[in-house]
Amino acid sequence: MPQRRSRFPNASSSCTPSSRVSKCTTPLRQSKRIKSSPITSSKTTPKKSPYFEHHDSSDPESDSEIGKELSGYEDEDESASLMSSPPESDIEVEADEDASEDGAPKKRKRGRPSKSNGNGVVASAGKKGQELWRLGAKIDAAPGEAVFIKLPKAREAGKVPFTDSTIHPNTMLFLKDLRANNDREWLKMHDADYRQSKKDFDSFVECLTEKVIEQDETIPELPPKDLTFRIYRDIRFSPDPTPYKTHFSAAWSRTGRKGPYAGYYVQVQPNGSFVGAGVWHPEAPPLALMRKDVDLKSHKIKAVLTAAELRKEFLGGIANDEKKAVKAFVGMNTENMLKTKPKGYEKDNPNIDLLKLRNFTIGKKLKDEEVLGPGGLGRIVELIGILTPFVSYLNSVVMPDEEPSSEDDDGEDGEDGQEEGGNEEEGEEEEEEEEGEGEGEGDE
């Protein structure tokens, strides 16, 4: 039987098919991409690398031997792992540099890089308008470094604890800071302070509501969300571009903070707290009713304005004089006041100053010392109690309570009379039927 020839005529006998895997010295092919890759080789479980061995830099054979021991496929696997985790590669490079400087190999640490390795920088607060959390802020950081900005926490209560029946000093401090930094980026970074201050004011409003109801029984018990105003400003038609109010405020009326009724108003602001009451910018029908009542029954509003406590607290302690009281009241409501007489009234009307008004309000500014502390709630309730007769008068004119008319009563009486008359007729018919039956029985 002829002997089978080899498919590789130039192959030596030592490289037969049975021993090709173990004895062949044919070099493996290495891709150009792997050769040109600048990424250094490393493994997930590092062994003692020949790069850490100290050899004479003048010996060229040592470098060539090290290069021969490395395989292209090993570099390919390691390069893939390095590309998927760049932070670890940075740590390896730094470890190699430290090892070369100290003269001894160092093992790579697993896990996230520590703050001391230079990959993370904790940012500090910058100057006003140049804070790092603002859009477009310049950060002095090397490529690849991560900058961590600490989110401000809410102020600590300190020696004064938070209570439901008081305004905490931190609330005033937040409003003061908001006035100096009235922009969205600042409020977003100080959201913890805002929420703490808003919660403090809402709890105070809830306690104040109970006291207001004791002074004015027409005020319903409503939650703070129906009484407090939002902090956001409407800047669509305003020349002031600031987006937020620099105060907290709430209002109480028969329908909450909104509605046609006269009500009470409380505002908390550093050096600008305020307590007031009345009707602000009423619509045309209620305003017409107010002017009619002032024209025909001016003694009613003058009697309210000349009350002793009202003159002392809200009108500057003037004497008991109607003209002086009206003058002080008009001075509080000059905004949107008519320059001439209103339609339908004469210029020489004795109450022309009151008829020109479009707002009917009374208010007083309070110092921070009057609002803060345990006596703040009592002071505000005291002023609201003085304003209660004024609010009751306004509501009696603007939104009077409905009373049953005499015509309705007469109509109801007439209907009742008709029903009674019908019952009497039915009774007479029944009696006639009984009499007829009795007569018939007697005839039988």
Residue pairs with C-beta under 8 A, 6 or more apart in sequence:
8 15
14 23
15 23
15 24
28 71
28 72
28 73
29 72
30 71
30 72
30 73
31 72
31 76
34 72
34 75
34 76
34 79
35 72
37 75
37 79
39 75
39 78
39 79
39 82
39 83
39 89
40 92
40 93
40 96
41 70
41 74
41 75
41 78
41 79
42 78
42 82
42 89
42 92
42 108
43 78
44 81
46 107
46 108
48 105
49 105
50 66
50 69
51 66
51 96
52 99
52 105
54 103
55 62
56 62
82 88
82 89
86 144
87 112
87 113
87 119
88 108
90 113
90 117
90 119
90 144
91 108
91 109
91 113
91 117
92 108
94 117
94 118
95 106
95 107
95 108
98 106
99 105
99 106
113 119
113 120
115 122
118 142
118 145
119 144
119 145
119 146
120 145
120 146
120 147
120 148
121 141
121 145
121 146
121 147
121 148
122 148
122 150
123 132
123 139
123 147
123 148
123 149
123 150
125 131
125 132
126 132
126 137
128 181
130 137
131 137
131 189
132 139
132 147
132 149
133 149
133 185
133 189
134 185
135 185
139 147
141 147
151 189
151 192
152 189
152 190
152 192
152 193
153 192
154 170
154 192
154 193
154 195
154 196
155 170
155 173
155 174
155 193
155 196
157 168
157 170
158 169
158 170
160 168
160 169
162 168
162 200
164 203
164 204
164 206
164 207
165 204
165 207
165 374
165 377
166 204
166 372
166 373
166 374
166 376
166 377
167 200
167 201
167 204
167 268
167 371
167 372
167 376
168 197
168 200
168 372
169 372
170 193
170 196
170 197
170 200
171 197
171 200
171 201
171 248
171 268
172 268
172 270
172 368
172 372
174 190
174 193
174 194
174 196
174 197
175 197
175 246
175 247
175 248
175 268
175 269
175 270
176 270
177 190
177 193
178 186
178 187
178 194
178 244
178 246
179 246
179 270
181 187
182 242
182 243
182 244
182 246
183 242
183 243
184 243
187 194
187 244
194 231
197 248
198 231
198 248
201 228
201 248
201 250
201 268
202 224
202 228
203 224
204 268
204 377
205 224
205 227
205 228
205 250
205 266
206 223
206 224
207 377
208 250
208 266
208 377
208 380
208 381
209 219
209 221
209 222
209 224
209 227
209 252
210 221
211 377
211 381
211 384
212 219
212 252
212 264
212 381
212 384
213 219
213 220
213 221
215 381
215 384
215 385
215 388
216 252
216 264
216 384
216 388
216 391
216 392
218 254
218 392
218 395
219 252
219 253
219 254
219 263
219 264
220 254
220 256
222 256
224 250
226 256
226 257
227 250
227 251
227 252
227 256
227 257
228 248
228 249
228 250
228 257
229 245
229 248
229 249
229 250
229 251
229 257
231 244
231 245
231 248
232 243
232 244
232 245
233 240
233 242
233 243
233 244
233 245
235 241
235 242
235 243
246 269
246 270
247 267
247 268
247 269
247 272
247 273
248 267
248 268
248 269
249 265
249 266
249 267
249 268
250 257
250 265
250 266
251 257
251 263
251 264
251 265
251 266
252 263
252 264
253 259
253 261
253 262
253 263
253 264
254 261
254 263
254 395
254 399
255 261
257 263
260 282
260 283
260 286
260 398
260 399
261 395
261 398
261 399
262 277
262 278
262 279
262 360
262 391
262 394
262 395
262 398
263 277
263 391
264 275
264 276
264 277
264 384
264 387
264 391
265 274
265 275
265 276
265 277
265 363
266 274
266 275
266 380
267 273
267 274
267 275
268 371
270 368
271 367
271 368
272 365
273 365
273 366
273 367
273 368
273 370
273 371
274 363
274 364
274 365
274 366
275 363
275 364
275 366
275 380
275 383
275 384
275 387
276 361
276 362
276 363
276 364
276 387
277 361
277 362
277 363
277 384
277 387
277 390
277 391
278 359
278 360
278 361
278 362
278 363
278 390
278 391
278 394
279 286
279 290
279 359
279 360
279 361
279 394
279 398
280 359
280 361
281 336
281 358
281 359
282 290
282 358
282 359
282 360
282 398
286 398
286 399
287 358
289 397
289 398
290 360
290 394
290 397
290 398
291 342
291 345
291 355
293 300
293 301
293 397
294 301
294 351
294 354
294 355
295 345
295 349
295 351
295 355
298 350
298 351
298 354
300 393
301 354
301 393
302 322
302 325
302 326
304 310
304 389
304 390
304 393
305 311
305 315
305 322
305 325
305 326
305 328
305 329
306 320
306 321
306 322
306 325
307 386
307 389
308 320
309 386
310 362
310 386
310 387
310 389
310 390
311 317
311 318
311 319
311 320
311 325
313 364
313 383
313 386
314 362
314 363
314 364
314 386
314 387
315 325
315 328
315 329
316 328
318 324
318 325
318 328
326 353
326 354
327 353
329 354
329 362
330 337
330 353
330 354
330 357
332 361
332 362
332 363
333 357
333 358
333 359
333 360
333 361
335 358
335 359
336 358
336 359
337 356
337 357
337 358
338 356
338 357
338 358
339 356
340 347
340 356
341 347
341 349
341 352
341 355
341 356
342 355
342 356
345 352
345 355
346 352
349 355
360 394
362 387
362 390
364 383
366 379
366 380
370 376
370 379
371 379
371 380
